[in-house]
Structure formats: C-alpha cells, structure tokens
Amino acid sequence: RVPRPGPDFVARIEVGRRSSVVSGAKVAHMRVLARCGFEKGTSLQVVGGRKESPKRRAGRSIAAQSVIMMSASETASCIPTDQTLVKEVNLMLWKQRYAVLGLVDPKLDPKDKDEEFPKKKTKKIHLVLGNEAADLDSVVCALVYSVMTSRSYEGQSDNDELIAVPVICIPRGDLVLRNELVWLLRETGIDCDALVFQDELDIGQLQESNSVTEVHLVDHNALAQTSPFQGFHDKITTVIDHHHDENTYPESAATTIYPTGSCATLVGERFADVFATKNKEKGDPLVALLLSAVAVDTQLLQKEVTRVDIRDERMLKKLAELFFDERVSLDDPVSKLYGKLKQKRGDQSALSTPDLLRRDYKQWRVSSSRGGEKNDDEKNDDGDAKTSWTVGVASFGVPLGEMGGSGVGAETIKADCFAFALQRNLDVLVLMSAFDDPNTNTFTRQIAAIANFKHKNADSEKENVLDALFARGGVLWNSLGGLSLVTSDRALRAFGGNAFEQGDAKGSRKKAQPALAEFFERLESSS
C-alpha cells in the first residue's frame, strides 16, 4: 500500500504478511518501481511480520524486492555517459518497441511523436533474442546488437523498412531479480520502459502476420525447448555465442561461436570499429554496457576463477579506451565499475529461494538410451529405446545452506526446490552457487541437485541417478575439478547429501552444461 509520494514521504509496504518501510525522496509508485523506474536513495527495511507459508511466498509480489535490491546511497555515477548519446539510444529502443507493440514514449513531445513514430509501422522485423536466463551479458548483447544493427539499416533503400528488435526472454516483472543489470541500465541512462520483454509479445500474432523475417541469437546458439519462439527456428540467420555449440541452428545461418569469457566480447568485435570512427566523443552508453558485460563475465580478467580468452583481454582494453580514454589498471575507473557491479550482483541475501532459482535459470531436454518397449519414433539410430530427461540449472550467488535467508530451514529449502522442479516438469534440478567465502577469502563454487521424475521409477532410482551424477571419476566430477561435500549441515539435509564444493573455481554452468548433457545421454536404466 503506497501513498502518493511527497518530497519526504515514508511508505509502509505490506506484501503478503510482511510489513516493510520504504523511505526516500520522490520515490515512484510501486507499479513504476516494478518497471525499473528507480530513484537514488531508495531503501527498504523489514520491520517484522509473521512467517509466510510456502504457498504465499511463492505467490508473493516482487515489487518490494525491487526496492530492496535497488537500495543505494551513492550520489555520483561511476558511468559518465554522454546524455545526447543516451537520448539517441533510448529513441531507437522506443522505435523497436513501437515496431512490435505499437507503443511510443509517453514523455515525447507530440510533434516528435508524429515525426519519429509514423502511423505506418515497420513491415519487416528482425528479432534479436538473448538467452532464457537473461543475465547481464545476454541482455547487453541483445540491446547493443539490435541498436547497432537497426542503425545500419537506416537510410538504406533496400533496408529502410527493417528494424532489429531486442527481446529480453523473461517476464518484465523478473527484471528486478537481476540487481546488477537493473543498476547498470539505470546508471547508463537506458529507459527500461522502452525494453521489450517476452511476456509482452503476442507471438502468435507475430507468426500470423509474417512480419518477422529473421531471428538473430546472441549469447546462446539453440532455442530452449520451452522457448515460445520455437516457431521461428527456421528464420534464424545469425548466431553469436560463446557456449558449447549444440549445432541445431539452420545450416544457412551465419555463426560466430567461440569460447570467450563473455559473449559481449564477440559483439564488441563486430562493432568496435564503428564505435571508434562514428563516436569521437566519450561516454557512449552502448560501449559502457559492453564494457560492463565483459568485466562481469570475466571477473575483470581473473583467469584463476573463470574462463578468460585473449580476445576478452583485448576487447576490455579497447572498450575502456573508447569510453574512458584510459587503459585498465588496478585503480582505474574500470576497476571501480567492476567493483560496483560485483557488489550489486552479490547482493542476493534478500531473495527467497524461489526468486534465487528463477533469477538465472536455464533448462534443457536430453535423450538417453534406456530399456523398455518404445515406438519407432522413440528409438535412436541403433534401435534402442530413448528416454527424455528435462534438466534445469539455476545459478545464484549465495551458499547453498543460506538460500532464502538465515531464518529458513532445510525442509523449507527442500520444499521450495521441489515445488520449482514440479512447476517446470523437471526430472532433475541442478543448483550452482558462486560466491566469495568470507571465512576463507576465496571464490567458491558449490553444486547440488534434486531428482523429481515421478513418471519414471521410484525413489530408489532417483538416488541411483544422483549417486551416478556426482560419482567420483564421473563426467561431472571430472568437468568441475572434483567434488567434496559442503560443510553446511543445512545444505546437506536440504539436498539429501547431494551438496558439494567444486574443486575448479572456473567450473561455471558453461562447463557443467556439456557434462550434464553427456551424462544423461549415456544414462542407462538401473532396473
């Protein structure tokens, strides 16, 4: 319940059974906060409330969470963008939104609306899709690629009716779970109201109208099985990615797939010369976005904790020169920018377990040869029966034993994880945690899993599958540099003993996903 804000207003927010206080000057209504309309100085303090039931927690609005994660006291931005360039980028984003939704910026002068948004809509649309996790790297790549590509179409007679439209492949309401991304968009001046989210599109209408002529994939090379864009698969013409090549795109697609630390490195390589020649002035928000993505995904070129390629090193320095006109050093603006992004990214302690699970989530379907009678279309090339496994992987930044906060017990964590898996019809849910351990001052990665395949055999098979998944010398064990049980009793109880610390600090989802796919492809029935 939020009153109309005044210059010094204090609002009591009641979400579910929890009561919170929000204070700050000129804070927007909660409906605007959920659309990323944040003000500096906003903060949230939990002042009490009874314990929520799992059902109420699962359905709780994330509006209050948006305020928690956007709490800020900084008064000066560490991203000095050029406001003229920011305005140009936002205008293009609104043109892209207009192309698919027919909505224009309500803040524009009516004269400008008639000029910039003619009643005749763009006929041909190129969708630019980031991956289903919608992490910072994915969203940045989609935004930068689409804006730069749309600019290249303008003024060309053959392409004058084309526009590239970025789609963030999550519901708009889930944006606030990505604290570092929301902060980056705000600091660079990107108008979040201009962005296009998956749940805002009438995908069936887009298919019927035949207005989408091409699809460009960034930060992934295969549409998720659950993607509502599967109907556009044959229209994929471009792929830019740094993950394992699943090789499911059309043969005619132009591909740039290389294992850099960040996909933004590959997108940056495509447009770096344009940035250097066209924008002589510093402070381009698109450059700032790419710079931030490369810094975050490579952890500022820390090869000991994540994958870093020479191309990442070159691109980070190039982008730093384009934006700051300085080279990377230990105390330069890039380090300060990365420090702020890392701080925002690590601030996940206020998130509930369901929020942590869906914050950075991907899902695959993998087939394996197993015993049993199957139809011909359910057999592999050797005539063996096939079983399909649906596997989800959730990544987050708190220890497994601290999911949901200090007051949440092992049974609640377990129940929330099983509810999440059941909602998505998962056979196995894998949880991957990465954080700085204050006790050891080291970067730590943990992994856990639950099995939920009720349509297969009984609990004994679930245990057998998880035992095999984490077995010493197995494909996952080798891929992640060995596994050892976590010391947290809460985590061990929540995951039935299947909670481990990884030996390889570089063992992110990029490494785990191919190993998981190989494991389930080879899996044979224990019966």
C-alpha positions in Angstrom: 0.0 0.0 0.0 1.8 3.0 -1.2 0.5 6.6 -0.8 1.2 9.2 -3.4 4.8 10.2 -2.9 5.7 13.6 -1.5 9.1 15.3 -1.0 9.9 13.5 2.2 7.3 10.6 2.2 7.7 7.4 4.1 5.6 4.5 3.0 4.7 1.3 4.7 4.5 -1.5 2.3 2.6 -4.7 3.1 3.4 -7.6 0.8 1.8 -10.9 1.8 2.2 -11.0 5.6 5.4 -9.0 5.7 5.5 -5.3 6.5 8.2 -3.1 5.3 9.1 0.6 5.3 10.3 2.5 2.3 11.8 5.9 2.6 13.4 8.3 0.1 12.8 11.5 -1.8 10.4 11.3 -4.8 10.1 7.5 -4.9 7.7 6.4 -7.7 4.7 4.3 -7.2 5.3 0.6 -6.8 3.9 -0.2 -10.2 6.6 2.1 -11.7 9.3 0.6 -9.5 8.4 -2.8 -10.9 9.1 -1.3 -14.3 12.6 -0.3 -13.3 11.7 3.4 -12.5 14.1 3.7 -9.6 15.3 6.7 -7.7 18.7 7.1 -5.9 18.4 6.9 -2.2 15.6 4.3 -2.2 15.9 1.8 0.6 13.8 -0.9 2.3 13.9 -2.0 5.9 12.0 -5.1 7.0 10.4 -4.3 10.4 8.5 -7.5 11.1 5.7 -9.8 10.1 4.7 -13.4 10.7 6.4 -16.3 8.8 4.9 -16.8 5.4 3.6 -20.1 4.2 5.4 -21.6 1.1 2.2 -21.1 -0.9 2.0 -17.4 0.0 5.8 -16.9 -0.5 5.6 -18.5 -4.0 2.9 -16.1 -5.0 4.3 -13.0 -3.3 4.8 -9.9 -5.4 8.4 -9.0 -6.2 7.6 -5.3 -6.0 9.1 -5.0 -2.6 12.1 -7.0 -3.6 12.8 -4.4 -6.3 13.2 -1.8 -3.7 15.4 -4.0 -1.6 17.8 -4.6 -4.4 17.9 -1.0 -5.6 18.8 0.4 -2.3 21.6 2.9 -2.9 23.4 5.7 -1.2 25.8 6.7 -4.0 25.4 10.3 -5.2 27.9 10.1 -8.2 27.7 7.7 -11.0 30.9 5.8 -12.0 29.5 5.6 -15.6 29.7 9.1 -17.1 27.6 8.7 -20.1 27.0 11.4 -22.8 23.3 12.4 -22.4 23.0 13.1 -26.1 24.1 9.6 -27.0 21.8 8.2 -24.3 18.9 10.0 -25.8 19.7 8.6 -29.2 19.8 5.0 -27.8 16.6 5.4 -26.0 14.9 6.8 -29.1 16.0 3.7 -31.0 14.7 1.4 -28.2 11.3 3.1 -28.4 11.3 2.7 -32.2 11.9 -1.0 -31.7 9.2 -1.3 -29.1 6.8 0.6 -31.4 7.6 -1.9 -34.2 6.3 -4.9 -32.3 3.8 -3.3 -29.8 2.7 0.0 -31.3 3.6 1.8 -28.1 5.6 5.1 -28.0 7.4 7.0 -25.3 4.7 9.0 -23.4 7.3 11.5 -22.4 7.9 12.6 -26.1 6.6 15.9 -27.4 3.5 15.3 -29.7 5.4 16.8 -32.6 8.3 14.5 -32.1 5.9 11.5 -31.9 4.5 12.2 -35.3 7.9 12.5 -36.8 9.7 9.6 -35.1 6.8 7.2 -35.0 4.8 7.4 -38.2 1.4 5.6 -38.2 2.7 3.2 -40.8 4.5 0.5 -38.8 7.7 -1.2 -39.8 6.8 -4.1 -42.1 9.9 -6.3 -41.6 11.2 -7.2 -38.1 14.4 -8.9 -37.2 14.1 -10.4 -33.7 17.3 -10.3 -31.6 16.9 -12.9 -28.8 19.1 -13.2 -25.8 19.1 -16.5 -23.8 16.4 -17.6 -21.4 18.5 -16.7 -18.3 18.5 -13.1 -19.3 21.7 -12.4 -17.4 23.7 -9.2 -17.8 25.8 -10.5 -20.7 22.8 -11.8 -22.6 20.7 -8.6 -22.2 23.6 -6.3 -23.0 24.4 -8.3 -26.2 20.8 -8.2 -27.4 20.4 -4.4 -26.7 23.7 -3.4 -28.3 23.5 -5.7 -31.3 19.9 -4.6 -32.1 20.6 -0.9 -31.8 23.7 -1.1 -33.9 22.0 -3.3 -36.5 19.0 -1.1 -36.7 21.2 1.9 -37.2 22.9 0.1 -40.1 19.5 -0.4 -41.8 18.5 3.3 -41.6 19.0 5.3 -44.8 19.4 2.2 -47.0 16.7 2.0 -49.6 16.8 -1.8 -49.5 16.6 -2.0 -45.7 14.6 1.2 -44.9 11.6 -0.8 -43.6 13.8 -3.2 -41.5 14.3 -2.9 -37.8 16.1 -5.2 -35.3 14.1 -5.6 -32.1 15.8 -7.0 -28.9 13.7 -9.3 -26.8 14.5 -10.0 -23.1 13.3 -13.6 -22.7 11.8 -13.3 -19.2 8.7 -11.7 -17.8 9.1 -8.0 -17.2 8.5 -8.5 -13.5 11.5 -10.7 -13.2 14.0 -8.0 -14.2 14.2 -6.8 -10.7 15.8 -10.1 -9.6 18.9 -9.1 -11.6 20.2 -6.5 -9.3 23.5 -5.7 -11.2 21.6 -5.5 -14.5 19.0 -3.1 -13.2 21.7 -0.9 -11.7 23.7 -0.9 -14.9 20.7 0.1 -17.0 19.8 2.9 -14.6 23.4 4.2 -14.4 23.8 4.2 -18.2 20.5 6.0 -18.6 18.7 3.2 -20.5 14.9 3.7 -20.4 13.6 0.4 -19.1 10.1 1.3 -20.2 11.4 1.1 -23.8 12.6 -2.5 -23.4 10.6 -5.4 -24.9 10.0 -8.5 -22.7 8.9 -11.9 -23.7 5.6 -11.8 -21.9 4.6 -8.5 -23.6 4.6 -10.0 -27.1 1.7 -11.7 -28.9 4.0 -14.3 -30.5 1.1 -16.0 -32.3 0.1 -12.7 -33.9 3.7 -12.1 -35.0 3.8 -15.5 -36.7 0.4 -14.9 -38.4 1.5 -11.5 -39.7 4.7 -12.8 -41.2 6.3 -9.6 -40.0 9.3 -11.4 -38.6 11.7 -12.2 -41.4 14.8 -13.0 -39.5 15.9 -14.1 -36.0 19.3 -13.4 -34.5 20.6 -15.3 -31.5 23.1 -13.8 -29.1 24.6 -15.5 -26.0 23.1 -18.9 -27.0 23.1 -21.0 -30.1 20.0 -23.1 -29.6 16.4 -22.1 -28.7 15.4 -23.6 -25.4 12.8 -26.4 -25.8 10.4 -24.4 -23.8 11.0 -21.2 -25.8 7.8 -19.6 -27.2 10.0 -18.6 -30.2 10.4 -22.2 -31.4 8.1 -21.5 -34.3 10.7 -19.0 -35.7 13.6 -21.6 -35.7 13.8 -21.7 -39.5 14.2 -18.0 -39.6 17.4 -18.0 -37.6 20.1 -16.3 -39.8 22.7 -15.2 -37.3 24.2 -16.7 -34.2 26.8 -15.1 -31.9 27.7 -17.1 -28.9 30.5 -18.3 -26.5 28.9 -21.6 -25.2 29.2 -25.2 -26.3 27.9 -25.4 -29.9 24.7 -27.5 -29.9 24.6 -27.2 -33.8 20.8 -27.1 -34.0 20.5 -23.9 -36.0 19.8 -23.9 -39.8 22.9 -24.7 -41.9 22.5 -21.4 -43.7 22.9 -19.3 -40.5 26.0 -17.1 -40.2 27.7 -18.1 -37.0 30.3 -16.7 -34.7 30.8 -19.2 -31.9 33.9 -19.1 -29.9 34.6 -19.8 -26.2 35.4 -16.3 -24.9 34.7 -15.5 -21.3 31.9 -13.1 -22.4 29.6 -13.0 -25.4 29.9 -9.2 -25.3 33.5 -9.6 -26.5 32.2 -11.2 -29.7 29.5 -8.5 -30.2 32.1 -5.8 -29.4 34.4 -7.1 -32.0 31.6 -6.7 -34.6 31.0 -3.1 -33.8 34.2 -1.8 -32.2 35.4 -0.1 -35.4 32.0 1.7 -35.8 32.2 3.0 -32.3 35.8 4.2 -32.8 35.0 6.0 -36.1 31.5 7.3 -35.5 31.6 8.4 -31.9 34.6 10.6 -31.3 33.1 11.8 -28.0 33.4 9.6 -24.9 30.6 8.3 -22.9 28.6 6.1 -25.3 26.2 4.1 -23.2 26.4 1.1 -25.6 30.2 1.0 -25.1 29.6 1.2 -21.3 27.2 -1.7 -21.5 29.6 -3.9 -23.4 32.5 -2.9 -21.1 30.4 -3.9 -18.0 29.4 -7.2 -19.5 33.0 -8.2 -20.4 34.2 -7.1 -16.9 31.5 -9.1 -15.1 31.7 -12.3 -17.1 35.5 -12.5 -16.9 35.5 -11.1 -13.3 37.8 -8.4 -14.6 40.1 -10.9 -16.4 40.7 -13.2 -13.4 41.9 -16.3 -15.2 42.2 -18.2 -11.9 38.4 -18.1 -11.3 36.7 -18.1 -14.7 37.3 -18.5 -18.4 39.3 -15.7 -20.0 40.5 -15.6 -23.6 43.0 -13.2 -25.1 40.1 -11.8 -27.1 38.4 -10.8 -23.8 41.6 -9.0 -22.7 41.9 -7.1 -25.9 38.2 -6.1 -26.0 38.1 -5.0 -22.4 41.1 -2.6 -23.0 39.6 -1.4 -26.3 36.2 -0.7 -24.8 37.9 1.1 -21.8 39.8 3.3 -24.2 36.6 4.1 -26.2 34.7 5.0 -23.1 37.1 6.4 -20.5 40.1 7.1 -22.8 42.3 5.2 -20.3 43.9 1.8 -20.0 42.9 -0.9 -17.5 44.9 -0.7 -14.2 44.3 -1.7 -10.6 42.9 1.6 -9.6 41.3 2.9 -12.8 37.6 3.6 -13.5 37.1 0.1 -15.0 38.1 -1.5 -11.7 35.7 0.8 -9.8 32.9 0.0 -12.2 33.5 -3.8 -11.8 33.6 -3.4 -8.1 30.2 -1.8 -8.1 28.7 -4.4 -10.4 30.2 -7.2 -8.3 28.7 -5.6 -5.2 25.3 -5.4 -6.8 25.5 -8.9 -8.2 26.4 -10.4 -4.9 23.6 -8.7 -3.0 21.2 -11.7 -3.2 20.6 -12.4 0.5 17.2 -10.8 0.5 15.9 -13.1 -2.2 13.6 -16.0 -1.4 14.6 -19.5 -2.5 12.1 -19.4 -5.5 13.5 -16.0 -6.5 17.1 -17.3 -6.4 16.1 -20.3 -8.5 14.5 -18.3 -11.3 17.0 -15.4 -11.2 19.4 -17.0 -13.6 17.9 -20.2 -14.9 18.3 -22.4 -18.0 16.6 -25.7 -19.0 17.3 -28.5 -21.5 15.8 -31.7 -22.7 18.3 -34.6 -23.2 17.6 -38.0 -24.6 19.3 -41.2 -23.4 19.1 -44.9 -24.4 17.3 -47.0 -21.9 15.5 -50.3 -21.7 11.8 -50.8 -22.3 9.3 -51.0 -25.2 9.1 -47.9 -27.4 7.6 -46.9 -30.7 9.9 -46.5 -33.7 9.8 -42.7 -33.3 11.0 -43.2 -29.7 14.1 -45.1 -30.7 17.6 -44.0 -31.6 19.6 -44.9 -34.7 20.6 -48.2 -33.2 17.0 -49.2 -32.4 17.4 -48.7 -28.7 14.6 -47.1 -26.6 15.1 -43.4 -25.8 14.1 -41.6 -22.6 13.9 -37.9 -22.5 15.3 -36.1 -19.4 14.3 -32.5 -18.6 17.1 -30.8 -16.7 17.1 -27.4 -15.2 20.2 -25.5 -13.9 19.7 -22.5 -11.6 22.7 -20.2 -10.8 22.9 -17.8 -7.9 25.3 -16.1 -5.6 24.7 -17.3 -2.0 25.9 -20.5 -0.4 23.6 -23.5 -0.7 23.0 -23.5 3.1 22.0 -19.9 3.1 19.3 -20.0 0.5 16.2 -18.0 1.5 18.0 -16.3 4.4 19.2 -17.3 7.8 15.7 -18.0 9.2 14.9 -20.6 6.5 15.3 -24.2 7.4 16.5 -27.2 5.4 12.9 -28.5 4.9 11.7 -25.2 3.5 14.6 -25.0 1.1 13.9 -28.6 0.0 10.2 -27.9 -0.4 10.8 -24.8 -2.4 13.2 -26.6 -4.7 10.8 -29.5 -5.3 7.9 -27.1 -6.0 10.1 -25.2 -8.5 11.0 -28.5 -10.2 7.4 -29.7 -10.3 6.2 -26.5 -11.7 8.6 -26.8 -14.7 8.1 -30.6 -15.1 11.8 -31.2 -14.4 13.4 -34.6 -13.9 16.5 -33.1 -12.3 17.1 -29.6 -10.9 20.8 -28.7 -10.6 21.7 -25.7 -8.4 25.1 -23.9 -8.9 26.2 -21.4 -6.4 29.2 -19.0 -6.7 30.3 -16.5 -4.0 33.2 -15.0 -2.2 33.6 -17.0 1.1 34.3 -14.6 3.9 35.7 -17.3 6.1 38.5 -18.3 3.6 38.7 -15.2 1.5 38.4 -17.3 -1.6 36.0 -17.5 -4.5 33.9 -20.7 -4.0 31.6 -22.7 -6.2 29.0 -25.2 -4.9 26.7 -27.6 -6.7 23.7 -29.6 -5.6 20.8 -31.4 -7.2 17.3 -32.9 -6.6 15.5 -35.6 -8.6 11.8 -35.2 -9.3 11.0 -37.7 -12.0 7.7 -39.2 -10.7 6.8 -40.5 -14.1 9.8 -42.8 -14.1 10.7 -45.3 -11.4 10.6 -45.0 -7.6 12.8 -43.2 -5.1 15.5 -45.8 -5.3 16.1 -44.9 -9.0 16.3 -41.2 -8.1 19.0 -41.9 -5.6 20.9 -44.1 -8.1 20.8 -41.3 -10.7 22.1 -38.7 -8.3 24.7 -41.0 -7.0 25.9 -41.6 -10.5 25.7 -37.9 -11.4 28.1 -37.0 -8.6 30.2 -40.1 -8.7 34.0 -39.8 -8.2 35.6 -40.0 -11.6 32.3 -39.4 -13.4 31.9 -36.9 -16.3 30.6 -34.1 -14.0 33.2 -34.8 -11.3 36.0 -34.5 -13.8 34.5 -31.4 -15.5 34.2 -29.5 -12.2 37.7 -30.4 -10.9 36.5 -32.9 -8.3 33.7 -32.6 -5.7 33.8 -32.6 -1.9 30.8 -32.5 0.5 29.9 -29.0 1.7 30.3 -28.3 5.5 26.9 -26.8 5.9 24.6 -29.2 7.7 21.5 -27.3 6.4 22.6 -27.8 2.8 23.3 -31.5 3.3 19.9 -32.0 4.8 18.1 -29.9 2.2 19.6 -31.9 -0.7 19.8 -35.3 0.9 23.6 -35.3 1.0 23.9 -34.2 -2.6 25.6 -30.8 -2.0 29.2 -30.4 -2.9 32.0 -27.8 -3.2 33.7 -27.8 -6.6 37.5 -28.2 -7.0 37.6 -26.0 -10.0 36.7 -22.3 -9.4 36.2 -21.9 -13.1 33.5 -24.6 -13.2 30.6 -22.4 -14.1 27.4 -23.5 -15.9 29.3 -23.1 -19.2 31.4 -26.1 -18.1 28.7 -28.0 -16.4 26.1 -28.0 -19.1 28.0 -30.1 -21.7 28.9 -32.5 -18.9 25.3 -32.8 -17.8 24.2 -33.4 -21.4 26.8 -36.1 -21.8 25.8 -37.8 -18.5 22.1 -38.0 -19.4 22.7 -39.0 -23.0 24.7 -42.0 -21.7 22.5 -42.8 -18.8 21.1 -46.4 -18.8 18.3 -47.8 -16.7 19.3 -49.2 -13.3 16.3 -51.6 -13.4 
